[in-house]
Amino acid sequence: MCSYVPSANTQDHTEHKDISSTTITLPTGETSYDGLISAERLQILAGNSEITTTPPDSHFSKPIIKLHIGVVKSWARLMATYGFDYLPPIVHPVQSVPEALANCYTLVKMWAIHAEGSTHLVQRTFLSEVRSILRDHASLNESELLASSQSLLLLLTILFFDFGEMSILTKSASAQLLIEVWEAKRHLAATGLFLDEETQHRMPGWESWATVSAKRRTIMALHRLEYSWSLLNGYPIVMCWELNPLPAPAARYLWQARDEEAWVRLYSQWLQLWKDGTYKMHELLQFHAGGEMDDRSELWYAEADEFGLMLVAEGSVKTGDLNIISANYRSSARSIAPQIQHDKHRL
C-alpha cells in the first residue's frame, strides 16, 4: 500500500524531514502491485488526519505541477483535435474504442471549443461522466476498465486544473474523487499487470503486451495526477513503493511500432539488449532518490518515449537535479538509437 511524504514546505520539522535533503532508501522486494490505498492515505484525503496542510512551496512544486498538468492537458487537446488518429501515450492503437473513450473524445472536444459562458456546463458534464465511470467500473471487463481509467485521467486533469476560480469542485470534493479513483486503480490492477513471458524474458504476444503496457502506464499516470493535486493543494504527497516491481515505461520504438511484424522484429532486438531483464520502476526511483546513473539507466533513458521522459523530468525537478533531464539526450548517443533507426528504415 502507498505511503506519503509531507509537502516540502511542511512547517513541523520535529516530525517530518524535508525530502529534498534526504536520501530515500526504496524497498525493492515487492513482487506485485495491488492498487490498495493505505489507511493513512485514506484519512489524509478524507480530511480526518491530524497532519496540517499548507500552501505548497512554489520553488519546489510549480515546475512539477506545470509539467504534469501541461503534458496531460496536451493529450486531451490532441484527442480533441485529431480524434483517434493521434493517441495519448497511455492509449495503444491495439485497444478497441469502448464507450468510455468515445465519450471522453466527445467531452474533450466540447472542452476545447467551449465559450467562456459555458464553463460550468462543461464541468458539470465532465463530472457526470467521471461519477458514472466511478460508479460502474466494477462491472466492466478488462478493455472497458482500461479505457474508463484512461478517460478518468484526462477528464480529472481538466476538472482539477483547468478552470481555476471558476471550478465547481471544492478541495474536499476533489479529494473524495481521488479516493474513489483508488478503487478504479485496484480493479484495473486486478486484471493483471505482468505477463509470464515478461518475467521469463521471452517474446509475448503483441496485443497482450500492448494491453498490459497501457494498463501500467495508466496506473502510473493516475498516480502522478494525485501527486500533482497534492502539491497544488498543500497535501502530503503520495509515494507508491508498490510501483517498484512494475517495468518502467516501454521503449519508444516498441510502443510506437506500426504493426505486429515490426514489433516482433524490434522486440527480438530488445530482448538481446536487455539480457539482464526489464528495467524496473524501483531502478528509476532509486536513481532519483540519490543513486548514480548506471548503464541500465542510461540505456532506458535513451529509449524512453514522451511518457517516460515525463516521469524523468518530474523526478528530476523533485530531487532538484535538472541535469538528469539533459542526461537522456546525451546518453542517446551511446545507445541502440543508430541500430533502431537502421531497423526502422528497413520497415
N, C-alpha and C positions, 0 to 999 in steps of 0.2 A: 504494500500500500504506500501511498505517497506521503511524504513529509513536507515541511515547509521551511523556508528561510525568511527571516524578517526583512522588510524593506530596508534598503541600505541606510536610510536616514532615521531608523528607529532610535528613539532617544534613550531607552532603558538599556544602557550599556552593561549594567550589572547582570542582566540575564542573557543578552544576545550580543555576539561579536559581529563586527562589520565584515561581511563575507568578502568584500573587495580586498581585504588584507589577510585573509585566512586561506591556508591551503586545505582543500577539502579532499578527504580520502573517500573514494567511491567504492561501495561494495560491488564485487564482480561475480559473486557466486550464484545469483539468481538464475533460474532456468526457465522462467515463464513470466508473462505479464497478464494479470487478471483484470486490470482496469478498475479495481475497487478503490473507493475514496476512503481515506483513513478517518477515524472518528474525530481526530484532532482537526483535520481539514474541514470536515463537515461542520464542526462547531464554529470554526472561523467564518465560513461562508454564511452560516445561518445567523451570525451575529451574537452567538452565545459565548464567545471566547472572551477571556479577560485581557487578551492582547489588544493593545491600543493601536488603532490605525492612524497614520498621519499622512499629510500630503507627500507624495514621492519626491525624492531629491532629483531636481531637474537634470543635473550633470550626469547622474548615474543612469536615469531611466529614459529620458527623452529620445536619445538615439535609438534605443531598443524599441520603444513604442512606435516611433515614426517608421522604422524599418519594417517591423512586422505588419503593422496596420496598412502601410502603403503598399507592400507587396501583395497582401491578401486582397485588398480592395482592387488592385490592378487585375487580379484573376477574375473578379466579378465583372470588372469593366470589359475585360477581354471576352468573357462569355456573352455579355450584353451586346457587344459589337459584332462578334463573329459567330455566335451560336456555338455549335459543337464542332466547328471546323478547327478551332484552336482551343485546346483544353487546358485548364489549370493543371499544374504539375502534381496534383494529387489524384487526378482522374485519368485513367488509362483508356486508350481507344478501344481495347477489347471489351470494356464494360458496355453492357446494354444501357438504355436510357429509360430507367423506371420513372414512375410518375413524379417522384421527389425531385429528380434532376430536371425533368421537363418543367415542373412548377418553379424550380429555382431559376431556370433560364428566363421564364416569363416575368418573375419578380425582379430580377436584377435589371432586366430591360426596362421595366417600369421605373425603377430607381434611377437609372442612367438618364432618362429623359424627363423626369418629373419636374413640374413647375414649383416654385417656392411655396405657393399656397396649398399644395397638396402633400406637404411633408408629413403631416400627421396621418393622412390616408395611407401613404406608403408604409409608414411604420406600423400602423395597425394591421395592414395586410401581411407584412413580414412576420409580425408577432403571431398572427393567427396561424400561419404556416409552421412556424417554429413550434408552437404549442401542439399542433396536430402531429408533427413528427415525434415529439417527446411523449405524447400520449399513446401513439400506436407502434412505436419502434419494436416492442417486444414481440409483436405478431408478424414481423417481416421476415422474409427469407434473406439469405446472405447477400445477394446482389442488391436487393431493395434496401437493406440495412446500411450497406456501404454507401449507396447513393444518398440515402437520407442523412447519414453522418457528414458527407461532403457538403450537402446542402446546408446543414446546420452551421458548418464553419463559415461559409460565405454569408449567409443571412445574419448570423450573430455578429460577425465582424462589422457589417454595415450598421446594424442596430446599436451596437455598443459604442462605435467610434465615429460615425459619420455625421450625426445630427446635432452634436454639441448641446447648446442650451435649449434647442428645440426638441430634445429627446423626450419621449413619453415614458421612458423607463427610469425608475428610481434606482439607486445603488442596491438597495435590498432586493428589488425585483430582479435585477441583473444577476445578483449572487444566487438567487433561487434557481434561475435558469441554468447557471453553471453547475449547481448541484444535480439538476436533472440530466444535464449533459453527461455527467459521470456514469449514469445508468446506461445511456446510449453507448458510451465507450466500452462499458463492461460487456454489454451484449455483443458488440462488434468483436471484441477480443475473444469472446467465447466461440466465435465461428472459426477461429484458428488464425494464428499469426506466423506460423512456421510451417514449412514443408519438409517432409522427411528427406527429400533429395537435397535440400539446402544443408541440413545438419550433417548429411553424409557426403557433402561436397560432390554431388552428381548433377546431371542435367535434369531439371524439372520440365514439365510441360509449360509452354509459353503462356497459355491463358491462366493456368493455375498460379504461375509465378507473378504475372501481371496483377492478378486479383489480390494476392496476399501482399504484394508490394504496395498497392494502392491502400489497402487497409492499414498497413503500418504507417504510411505517410499521413493518412487522415488522422490517426490517433496522435501522432507527433504534432500535427498542426493544431488540433484541438487543445492539446496541452499548452502550446505556445499562445493560443488565444487566451487561456486563463492566466498565463504568465504575464502577458501584456496588460490585461484588465486589472490584475492585482497591482502591478506597478503604477498604473494610471490612477488607481483609487486608494493607494496607500496601504493595501493589504499585504500581509506576508506572502512572499512568492512561493509557489508550489515547486518542489523539486522531486520528480518521479524517478527514483532509482530503479523501479521496475522496467524502465525503458532500457536498462543496461544490456540485457541479453538480445534485444532486437537488432537485426542487421541495420547498419546505417543506411540512409537512402541510396538506392542503386545507382550505378554509373550512368552518366548521361546517355552514352551510346546504347546501353541496354534498354533503358526506359523509353528512348525515342526511336528504337528500331522500327522500321516501317512495316515489317511483316514477319511472320514466323520463320521463314527461311533465313532472313538476315539476322534475326535474333539468335537462332541456333548457332550460326557461324560465330557471331560475336560472343555469345555465352561460352562457347568452347574455348575461345581465346582467354576470356575472363577466368575460367577455371584454371588455366595454366598459369596465369599471372598471380592468382590468389591461392596458391597451393597450400598455404598455411591456414586457410579458412577465411570466411567472410569477415570483413571489418565490422566490428560491433559498436553499438552506441556507447558502451562503457569505455571504449578506447577513445572515442571522440570527446566524451565528457571528462575523462581523466586528463586529457591534454589541456582542455580549457580550465581545469581546476589547478593547473600549475605544472603539468608534466612537460616533457620535451617532445618535439615533433620527430617521431621515428620514421623509418622508411615506409611502413604501412600507412601511416597518417598522410605522408606526402603523396603517396600513390592514390589514396582515396580522394584527397583534395583535388588532385589533377583530373580525376574522373568525374567529379561532382557536377550535377546539373544545378539549375537555379534554386531548387528546393533545398538541396544540400548546402549550397552557399548561403542561403538564408539562415540555416541553423549555425553555420560557421560564423557569420557576421554577428548574429545575436550573442553567441557565446563569447566572441572576441570583445564586444563592447562591454559585456557584463564583467569580464575579468580585467578590463582596462588595457588589453593588448591589441590595439588596432593593427599592428604589424602582421597579425595572423591572417587578416583578410588578403593582404597582398602576397602572402606566402603561397597561397593556392596558385596564383598566376606564375610565380617563379618556379614552383615545383612542376608545373605542367610541362616545362621544357625538358625535364628529366624523365618523363614517364612514357607511357604507352601511346601518347597522343599521336605521334607520327605513324605508329603501327595501325591505330584505329582509323586515322584519316586515310591511310592507304587502302584499308579494307573497304571503307565507305565508297571510295572511287570505283571499287570492283562491283558494287551492288547494282 
